[in-house]
């Protein structure tokens, strides 16, 4: 049992070290944890509605709304009205290189 406990503790340490390193790298790019997931989704499948992003990422709609607004202010994505439904907007990743900017506050925004 002690060996399993030691392995579990090491896995926890590796996870925390990875999260800390990833947060630092994202910060250097002007991003906060969670924002990269939305950008990666748009890089894979562009022109998505917020409802599509919410479903794909398994996040709360309000979180996706804040993240989209923040990334749009940073110039990392562009929203355009849907051609079939004026209530919806499609998000598109921009061609901006060297992700970065002022950021949009802490946490998963």
Order of alpha helices (4+ residues) and beta strands (2+ residues): alpha-alpha-beta-alpha-alpha-beta-beta
